[in-house]
Amino acid sequence: MDEERRIEQSKVAVRWLVVVVLCAAAIYLRRSGTIDTPWVVIVGLTAVVTAANLTFSAVLRRGAPRWLRYVTTATDLVLTSLLIAYSGGSGSPFYYVYFIVLVSNSIRYGMSMAVFVAFIYNVAYVMVLLLHPVGGDLTMEGVKILAFWGVALYAGYLATRFQRQARILQSYEETIAGLRTRLDELEAAHRPQERR
């Protein structure tokens, strides 16, 4: 459980950094005319992320329940989708934030989280496309969704493989430590006999 808390606390820290960068980018892009996102949306999304992060921090002071990983990840995806929806839909410069959420959570939690992120992304991005329809051919949007699933499955596979290797290494270290302890006990037991 301490590992879970540490992981979620690191997500809170990264979320603070990401919200500052995204807010600064949104303000810059709004001023330069690249996006026409209303100021109230930029400020509102920043306030919602801040409130969510403070809430997650408060929950983590008492522990790290297993459900929290899914709530924080889904919150990140929903807020990212809102940012994308209000900054150009499928043409939003913030589309790639989805990949930050995917990779960071997949590395931390493995394949099950990668599939969860890809599923929530699918639902959220389809909602973005429904709110901001793309005229004409949807092939490019299909490619984006398939590419996201490809990255999700590959990132999940790599994370799962790494976690498995880490567990094997830990078991080897525990075996070696146990053998050293046993060897020390045997040596200690033989020393008194040699003195006699």
Accessible surface in RSA format (square Angstrom, percent):
REM  Atomic radii and reference values for relative SASA: ProtOr
REM  Chains: A
REM  Algorithm: Lee & Richards
REM  Probe-radius: 1.40
REM  Slices: 20
REM RES _ NUM      All-atoms   Total-Side   Main-Chain    Non-polar    All polar
REM                ABS   REL    ABS   REL    ABS   REL    ABS   REL    ABS   REL
RES MET A   1   151.48  78.4 106.01  70.2  45.47 108.3 102.81  87.4  48.67  64.5
RES ASP A   2   117.32  82.2 110.41 109.9   6.91  16.3  38.06  89.6  79.27  79.1
RES GLU A   3    97.41  55.9  92.56  70.0   4.86  11.6  55.29 106.9  42.12  34.4
RES GLU A   4    19.97  11.5  17.69  13.4   2.28   5.4   7.71  14.9  12.26  10.0
RES ARG A   5    70.26  29.5  70.26  35.8   0.00   0.0  16.65  22.8  53.61  32.5
RES ARG A   6   130.87  54.9 129.66  66.1   1.22   2.9  68.23  93.2  62.65  38.0
RES ILE A   7    19.61  11.2  19.28  14.4   0.33   0.8  19.61  14.1   0.00   0.0
RES GLU A   8     0.90   0.5   0.88   0.7   0.02   0.1   0.01   0.0   0.88   0.7
RES GLN A   9    87.66  49.0  81.17  59.3   6.49  15.4  27.22  57.9  60.44  45.8
RES SER A  10    39.78  33.6  32.95  44.0   6.83  15.7  35.65  75.9   4.13   5.8
RES LYS A  11     8.00   3.9   5.20   3.2   2.80   6.7   6.10   5.5   1.89   2.0
RES VAL A  12    13.84   9.1  13.84  12.5   0.00   0.0  13.84  12.0   0.00   0.0
RES ALA A  13    61.20  56.3  50.81  78.4  10.38  23.6  54.75  77.1   6.45  17.1
RES VAL A  14    62.09  40.9  60.54  54.8   1.55   3.7  62.09  53.9   0.00   0.0
RES ARG A  15    17.92   7.5  14.35   7.3   3.57   8.5  16.07  22.0   1.85   1.1
RES TRP A  16    86.07  34.5  85.90  41.6   0.17   0.4  72.96  38.9  13.10  21.3
RES LEU A  17   117.14  65.2 112.21  80.3   4.93  12.4 116.62  81.9   0.52   1.4
RES VAL A  18    37.32  24.6  36.16  32.7   1.16   2.8  37.32  32.4   0.00   0.0
RES VAL A  19    15.91  10.5  14.00  12.7   1.91   4.6  15.64  13.6   0.27   0.7
RES VAL A  20    97.11  63.9  92.49  83.7   4.62  11.1  96.09  83.5   1.02   2.8
RES VAL A  21    84.86  55.8  81.15  73.5   3.71   8.9  83.92  72.9   0.94   2.5
RES LEU A  22    36.30  20.2  35.59  25.5   0.71   1.8  35.86  25.2   0.44   1.2
RES CYS A  23    30.45  23.0  25.91  28.9   4.54  10.7   9.00  22.8  21.46  23.1
RES ALA A  24    58.76  54.0  48.65  75.1  10.11  23.0  54.31  76.5   4.44  11.8
RES ALA A  25    33.70  31.0  26.10  40.3   7.60  17.3  33.16  46.7   0.54   1.4
RES ALA A  26     2.70   2.5   2.70   4.2   0.00   0.0   2.70   3.8   0.00   0.0
RES ILE A  27    57.52  32.7  57.52  42.9   0.00   0.0  57.52  41.4   0.00   0.0
RES TYR A  28   151.16  70.6 147.56  84.0   3.60   9.4 106.26  79.9  44.90  55.4
RES LEU A  29    30.88  17.2  30.88  22.1   0.00   0.0  30.88  21.7   0.00   0.0
RES ARG A  30    70.37  29.5  64.82  33.0   5.55  13.2   0.47   0.6  69.89  42.4
RES ARG A  31   189.05  79.4 151.60  77.3  37.45  89.2  51.20  70.0 137.84  83.5
RES SER A  32    65.91  55.7  24.63  32.9  41.28  95.1  36.29  77.3  29.62  41.5
RES GLY A  33    60.73  74.9   0.00   N/A  60.73  74.9  31.08  85.3  29.65  66.4
RES THR A  34    88.37  62.9  54.90  55.7  33.47  79.8  46.21  62.1  42.16  63.7
RES ILE A  35     9.45   5.4   1.91   1.4   7.54  18.2   7.97   5.7   1.48   4.0
RES ASP A  36   117.92  82.6 105.08 104.6  12.84  30.4  37.31  87.8  80.61  80.4
RES THR A  37     0.61   0.4   0.41   0.4   0.20   0.5   0.59   0.8   0.02   0.0
RES PRO A  38    58.99  43.0  55.46  50.6   3.53  12.8  58.99  48.7   0.00   0.0
RES TRP A  39   102.94  41.3  99.78  48.3   3.16   7.4  81.63  43.5  21.31  34.6
RES VAL A  40   116.71  76.8 106.91  96.8   9.79  23.6 111.99  97.3   4.72  12.8
RES VAL A  41    23.23  15.3  17.97  16.3   5.25  12.7  23.18  20.1   0.04   0.1
RES ILE A  42     6.39   3.6   3.72   2.8   2.67   6.4   5.76   4.1   0.62   1.7
RES VAL A  43    98.40  64.8  95.70  86.6   2.70   6.5  97.79  85.0   0.61   1.7
RES GLY A  44    29.21  36.0   0.00   N/A  29.21  36.0  28.94  79.4   0.27   0.6
RES LEU A  45    24.75  13.8  23.39  16.7   1.36   3.4  23.57  16.6   1.18   3.2
RES THR A  46    39.94  28.4  38.30  38.8   1.65   3.9  34.85  46.8   5.09   7.7
RES ALA A  47    56.48  51.9  45.89  70.8  10.59  24.1  52.58  74.0   3.90  10.3
RES VAL A  48    76.73  50.5  74.01  67.0   2.72   6.6  76.27  66.3   0.47   1.3
RES VAL A  49    19.57  12.9  19.55  17.7   0.02   0.0  19.57  17.0   0.00   0.0
RES THR A  50    45.04  32.0  45.04  45.7   0.00   0.0  35.88  48.2   9.16  13.8
RES ALA A  51    55.81  51.3  50.49  77.9   5.32  12.1  54.62  76.9   1.19   3.2
RES ALA A  52    15.85  14.6   8.86  13.7   6.99  15.9  15.22  21.4   0.63   1.7
RES ASN A  53     0.00   0.0   0.00   0.0   0.00   0.0   0.00   0.0   0.00   0.0
RES LEU A  54   102.19  56.9  97.67  69.9   4.52  11.4  98.09  68.9   4.10  11.0
RES THR A  55    78.35  55.7  72.89  73.9   5.46  13.0  52.90  71.1  25.45  38.5
RES PHE A  56    11.94   6.0  11.94   7.4   0.00   0.0  11.94   7.2   0.00   0.0
RES SER A  57    27.26  23.0  23.08  30.8   4.18   9.6  17.76  37.8   9.50  13.3
RES ALA A  58    31.10  28.6  29.82  46.0   1.28   2.9  29.82  42.0   1.28   3.4
RES VAL A  59    26.57  17.5  25.72  23.3   0.86   2.1  25.72  22.3   0.86   2.3
RES LEU A  60     3.55   2.0   3.27   2.3   0.27   0.7   3.28   2.3   0.27   0.7
RES ARG A  61   178.86  75.1 149.81  76.4  29.04  69.2  71.85  98.2 107.01  64.9
RES ARG A  62   190.52  80.0 153.91  78.5  36.62  87.2  77.92 106.5 112.61  68.2
RES GLY A  63    17.05  21.0   0.00   N/A  17.05  21.0  16.92  46.4   0.13   0.3
RES ALA A  64     1.45   1.3   0.00   0.0   1.45   3.3   0.00   0.0   1.45   3.8
RES PRO A  65    35.45  25.8  30.26  27.6   5.19  18.9  34.72  28.7   0.73   4.6
RES ARG A  66   152.95  64.2 148.22  75.6   4.72  11.2  64.37  88.0  88.57  53.7
RES TRP A  67   137.17  55.0 132.16  64.0   5.01  11.8 118.13  63.0  19.04  30.9
RES LEU A  68     1.38   0.8   1.38   1.0   0.00   0.0   1.38   1.0   0.00   0.0
RES ARG A  69    20.64   8.7  20.64  10.5   0.00   0.0   0.00   0.0  20.64  12.5
RES TYR A  70    65.43  30.5  64.68  36.8   0.75   1.9  49.37  37.1  16.06  19.8
RES VAL A  71    64.65  42.5  60.87  55.1   3.78   9.1  64.37  55.9   0.28   0.8
RES THR A  72     0.65   0.5   0.65   0.7   0.00   0.0   0.65   0.9   0.00   0.0
RES THR A  73     0.00   0.0   0.00   0.0   0.00   0.0   0.00   0.0   0.00   0.0
RES ALA A  74    26.64  24.5  26.49  40.9   0.15   0.3  26.64  37.5   0.00   0.0
RES THR A  75    33.31  23.7  28.30  28.7   5.00  11.9  18.88  25.4  14.43  21.8
RES ASP A  76    23.99  16.8  20.56  20.5   3.43   8.1   9.25  21.8  14.74  14.7
RES LEU A  77     0.00   0.0   0.00   0.0   0.00   0.0   0.00   0.0   0.00   0.0
RES VAL A  78    75.16  49.5  74.54  67.5   0.62   1.5  75.10  65.3   0.05   0.1
RES LEU A  79    19.36  10.8  17.00  12.2   2.37   6.0  17.44  12.2   1.93   5.2
RES THR A  80    10.54   7.5   6.99   7.1   3.55   8.5   3.09   4.2   7.45  11.3
RES SER A  81     9.07   7.7   8.68  11.6   0.39   0.9   8.97  19.1   0.09   0.1
RES LEU A  82    68.34  38.1  68.16  48.8   0.18   0.5  68.34  48.0   0.00   0.0
RES LEU A  83    16.37   9.1  16.37  11.7   0.00   0.0  16.37  11.5   0.00   0.0
RES ILE A  84     0.00   0.0   0.00   0.0   0.00   0.0   0.00   0.0   0.00   0.0
RES ALA A  85     3.84   3.5   3.58   5.5   0.26   0.6   3.58   5.0   0.26   0.7
RES TYR A  86   106.95  49.9  98.39  56.0   8.56  22.3  53.30  40.1  53.65  66.1
RES SER A  87     3.64   3.1   0.00   0.0   3.64   8.4   1.05   2.2   2.59   3.6
RES GLY A  88    49.99  61.7   0.00   N/A  49.99  61.7  31.58  86.7  18.41  41.2
RES GLY A  89     0.00   0.0   0.00   N/A   0.00   0.0   0.00   0.0   0.00   0.0
RES SER A  90    22.12  18.7  16.63  22.2   5.50  12.7   0.24   0.5  21.88  30.7
RES GLY A  91    65.02  80.2   0.00   N/A  65.02  80.2  37.82 103.8  27.20  60.9
RES SER A  92     5.98   5.1   0.00   0.0   5.98  13.8   0.00   0.0   5.98   8.4
RES PRO A  93    62.12  45.3  33.97  31.0  28.14 102.3  44.61  36.8  17.50 108.8
RES PHE A  94     8.98   4.5   7.79   4.8   1.19   3.1   8.98   5.4   0.00   0.0
RES TYR A  95     8.96   4.2   8.96   5.1   0.00   0.0   8.77   6.6   0.19   0.2
RES TYR A  96   152.65  71.3 150.83  85.8   1.82   4.7 103.68  77.9  48.97  60.4
RES VAL A  97    12.57   8.3  12.32  11.2   0.24   0.6  12.32  10.7   0.24   0.7
RES TYR A  98     0.00   0.0   0.00   0.0   0.00   0.0   0.00   0.0   0.00   0.0
RES PHE A  99    45.15  22.6  44.33  27.5   0.82   2.1  44.75  27.1   0.40   1.2
RES ILE A 100    90.44  51.5  84.36  62.8   6.07  14.6  89.85  64.7   0.58   1.6
RES VAL A 101    12.12   8.0   9.87   8.9   2.25   5.4  12.12  10.5   0.00   0.0
RES LEU A 102     0.00   0.0   0.00   0.0   0.00   0.0   0.00   0.0   0.00   0.0
RES VAL A 103    58.02  38.2  58.02  52.5   0.00   0.0  58.02  50.4   0.00   0.0
RES SER A 104    30.79  26.0  24.16  32.2   6.63  15.3  22.00  46.8   8.80  12.3
RES ASN A 105     1.73   1.2   1.73   1.7   0.00   0.0   0.00   0.0   1.73   1.7
RES SER A 106     0.00   0.0   0.00   0.0   0.00   0.0   0.00   0.0   0.00   0.0
RES ILE A 107   111.49  63.4 102.21  76.1   9.28  22.4 102.26  73.6   9.23  25.1
RES ARG A 108    53.31  22.4  37.74  19.2  15.56  37.1  19.40  26.5  33.90  20.5
RES TYR A 109    21.65  10.1   5.67   3.2  15.97  41.6   8.14   6.1  13.50  16.6
RES GLY A 110     1.14   1.4   0.00   N/A   1.14   1.4   1.14   3.1   0.00   0.0
RES MET A 111    65.53  33.9  62.98  41.7   2.55   6.1  62.03  52.7   3.50   4.6
RES SER A 112    72.20  61.0  56.09  74.9  16.11  37.1  50.08 106.7  22.12  31.0
RES MET A 113     0.72   0.4   0.72   0.5   0.00   0.0   0.72   0.6   0.00   0.0
RES ALA A 114     0.00   0.0   0.00   0.0   0.00   0.0   0.00   0.0   0.00   0.0
RES VAL A 115    60.15  39.6  60.15  54.5   0.00   0.0  60.15  52.3   0.00   0.0
RES PHE A 116    50.68  25.4  45.55  28.2   5.12  13.3  50.34  30.5   0.34   1.0
RES VAL A 117     0.00   0.0   0.00   0.0   0.00   0.0   0.00   0.0   0.00   0.0
RES ALA A 118     0.00   0.0   0.00   0.0   0.00   0.0   0.00   0.0   0.00   0.0
RES PHE A 119   114.86  57.5 114.86  71.1   0.00   0.0 114.86  69.6   0.00   0.0
RES ILE A 120    35.90  20.4  35.76  26.6   0.14   0.3  35.76  25.7   0.14   0.4
RES TYR A 121     0.00   0.0   0.00   0.0   0.00   0.0   0.00   0.0   0.00   0.0
RES ASN A 122    41.97  28.9  41.69  40.3   0.29   0.7   5.34  12.8  36.64  35.4
RES VAL A 123    77.66  51.1  72.61  65.7   5.05  12.2  77.14  67.0   0.52   1.4
RES ALA A 124    11.38  10.5   5.91   9.1   5.47  12.4  11.10  15.6   0.29   0.8
RES TYR A 125     0.00   0.0   0.00   0.0   0.00   0.0   0.00   0.0   0.00   0.0
RES VAL A 126    62.17  40.9  62.17  56.3   0.00   0.0  62.17  54.0   0.00   0.0
RES MET A 127   101.59  52.6 101.59  67.2   0.00   0.0  81.76  69.5  19.83  26.3
RES VAL A 128     3.26   2.1   3.11   2.8   0.14   0.3   3.11   2.7   0.14   0.4
RES LEU A 129    25.79  14.4  22.31  16.0   3.48   8.8  22.51  15.8   3.28   8.8
RES LEU A 130   122.22  68.1 102.70  73.5  19.51  49.0 104.08  73.1  18.13  48.8
RES LEU A 131   118.09  65.8  94.63  67.7  23.47  59.0  97.06  68.2  21.04  56.6
RES HIS A 132    77.29  42.2  72.28  50.2   5.01  12.8  48.65  50.1  28.64  33.3
RES PRO A 133   109.15  79.5  83.54  76.2  25.60  93.1  85.64  70.7  23.51 146.1
RES VAL A 134    45.15  29.7  28.21  25.5  16.95  40.8  32.30  28.1  12.85  34.9
RES GLY A 135    71.95  88.7   0.00   N/A  71.95  88.7  44.30 121.6  27.64  61.9
RES GLY A 136    71.94  88.7   0.00   N/A  71.94  88.7  42.09 115.5  29.85  66.8
RES ASP A 137   111.79  78.3  85.28  84.9  26.51  62.7  45.84 107.9  65.95  65.8
RES LEU A 138   101.96  56.8  94.86  67.9   7.09  17.8  95.57  67.1   6.39  17.2
RES THR A 139    84.48  60.1  73.74  74.8  10.74  25.6  64.91  87.2  19.57  29.6
RES MET A 140   121.03  62.7 118.11  78.2   2.93   7.0  95.22  81.0  25.82  34.2
RES GLU A 141    11.31   6.5  11.31   8.6   0.00   0.0   4.22   8.2   7.09   5.8
RES GLY A 142    31.00  38.2   0.00   N/A  31.00  38.2  29.70  81.5   1.29   2.9
RES VAL A 143    75.78  49.9  74.27  67.2   1.51   3.6  74.90  65.1   0.88   2.4
RES LYS A 144    37.58  18.3  33.52  20.6   4.05   9.6  30.40  27.4   7.18   7.6
RES ILE A 145    29.27  16.7  29.27  21.8   0.00   0.0  29.27  21.1   0.00   0.0
RES LEU A 146   132.10  73.6 124.92  89.4   7.18  18.1 125.17  87.9   6.93  18.6
RES ALA A 147    49.96  45.9  37.20  57.4  12.76  29.0  48.55  68.4   1.41   3.7
RES PHE A 148     0.00   0.0   0.00   0.0   0.00   0.0   0.00   0.0   0.00   0.0
RES TRP A 149    67.16  27.0  67.16  32.5   0.00   0.0  63.50  33.9   3.67   5.9
RES GLY A 150    38.80  47.8   0.00   N/A  38.80  47.8  33.48  91.9   5.32  11.9
RES VAL A 151    57.86  38.1  53.91  48.8   3.95   9.5  56.98  49.5   0.88   2.4
RES ALA A 152     0.01   0.0   0.01   0.0   0.00   0.0   0.01   0.0   0.00   0.0
RES LEU A 153    83.09  46.3  81.63  58.4   1.46   3.7  81.89  57.5   1.21   3.2
RES TYR A 154   133.69  62.4 129.62  73.7   4.08  10.6  96.53  72.5  37.17  45.8
RES ALA A 155    14.31  13.2   8.89  13.7   5.42  12.3  12.89  18.2   1.41   3.7
RES GLY A 156     0.00   0.0   0.00   N/A   0.00   0.0   0.00   0.0   0.00   0.0
RES TYR A 157   105.49  49.2 104.70  59.6   0.78   2.0  76.11  57.2  29.38  36.2
RES LEU A 158    75.08  41.8  70.77  50.6   4.32  10.9  71.00  49.9   4.08  11.0
RES ALA A 159     7.91   7.3   0.46   0.7   7.45  16.9   7.35  10.4   0.56   1.5
RES THR A 160    39.10  27.8  39.10  39.6   0.00   0.0  37.22  50.0   1.88   2.8
RES ARG A 161   118.62  49.8 118.40  60.4   0.21   0.5  12.57  17.2 106.04  64.3
RES PHE A 162   144.22  72.2 140.17  86.8   4.05  10.5 143.83  87.2   0.40   1.1
RES GLN A 163    47.12  26.3  45.00  32.9   2.12   5.0  22.35  47.6  24.76  18.8
RES ARG A 164   111.78  46.9 111.71  56.9   0.07   0.2  39.27  53.7  72.51  43.9
RES GLN A 165    95.11  53.2  91.73  67.0   3.38   8.1  34.65  73.7  60.46  45.9
RES ALA A 166    45.32  41.7  35.24  54.4  10.08  22.9  40.57  57.1   4.76  12.6
RES ARG A 167   139.34  58.5 133.48  68.0   5.86  14.0  68.24  93.3  71.10  43.1
RES ILE A 168    71.25  40.5  69.18  51.5   2.06   5.0  71.18  51.3   0.06   0.2
RES LEU A 169   104.18  58.0 103.12  73.8   1.07   2.7 104.05  73.1   0.13   0.4
RES GLN A 170    99.01  55.4  97.99  71.6   1.02   2.4  24.50  52.1  74.51  56.5
RES SER A 171    51.87  43.8  49.60  66.2   2.27   5.2  40.09  85.4  11.78  16.5
RES TYR A 172   133.88  62.5 133.14  75.8   0.74   1.9  92.12  69.2  41.76  51.5
RES GLU A 173    99.01  56.8  92.82  70.2   6.19  14.7  38.14  73.8  60.86  49.7
RES GLU A 174   105.43  60.5  93.68  70.9  11.75  28.0  45.13  87.3  60.31  49.2
RES THR A 175    79.71  56.7  69.93  70.9   9.78  23.3  53.91  72.4  25.79  39.0
RES ILE A 176    86.86  49.4  86.47  64.4   0.40   1.0  86.77  62.5   0.09   0.2
RES ALA A 177    54.86  50.4  50.07  77.3   4.79  10.9  53.46  75.3   1.39   3.7
RES GLY A 178    39.76  49.0   0.00   N/A  39.76  49.0  33.60  92.2   6.16  13.8
RES LEU A 179   116.69  65.0 112.36  80.4   4.32  10.9 112.87  79.3   3.82  10.3
RES ARG A 180   161.24  67.7 159.64  81.4   1.60   3.8  51.82  70.8 109.42  66.3
RES THR A 181    76.46  54.4  73.55  74.6   2.92   6.9  50.55  67.9  25.91  39.2
RES ARG A 182   131.21  55.1 130.17  66.4   1.05   2.5  48.29  66.0  82.92  50.3
RES LEU A 183   100.21  55.8  99.06  70.9   1.15   2.9  99.92  70.2   0.29   0.8
RES ASP A 184    86.52  60.6  81.76  81.4   4.76  11.3  27.87  65.6  58.65  58.5
RES GLU A 185    91.79  52.7  81.95  62.0   9.84  23.4  41.18  79.7  50.61  41.3
RES LEU A 186    73.19  40.8  72.72  52.0   0.47   1.2  73.19  51.4   0.00   0.0
RES GLU A 187    76.45  43.9  71.88  54.4   4.57  10.9  29.62  57.3  46.83  38.2
RES ALA A 188    50.79  46.7  43.52  67.2   7.27  16.5  45.16  63.6   5.63  14.9
RES ALA A 189    57.31  52.7  41.82  64.5  15.49  35.2  52.17  73.5   5.14  13.6
RES HIS A 190    98.73  54.0  98.57  68.5   0.15   0.4  67.25  69.3  31.48  36.6
RES ARG A 191   121.98  51.2 120.89  61.6   1.08   2.6  38.08  52.0  83.89  50.8
RES PRO A 192    57.26  41.7  54.09  49.3   3.17  11.5  55.51  45.8   1.75  10.9
RES GLN A 193   116.17  65.0 102.12  74.6  14.05  33.4  29.10  61.9  87.07  66.0
RES GLU A 194   139.76  80.2 104.49  79.1  35.27  84.0  51.20  99.0  88.57  72.3
RES ARG A 195   197.11  82.8 159.86  81.5  37.24  88.7  67.93  92.8 129.17  78.3
RES ARG A 196   229.82  96.5 163.88  83.5  65.94 157.0  84.38 115.3 145.45  88.2
END  Absolute sums over single chains surface
CHAIN  1 A    11827.6      10285.2       1542.5       8157.6       3670.0
END  Absolute sums over all chains
TOTAL         11827.6      10285.2       1542.5       8157.6       3670.0
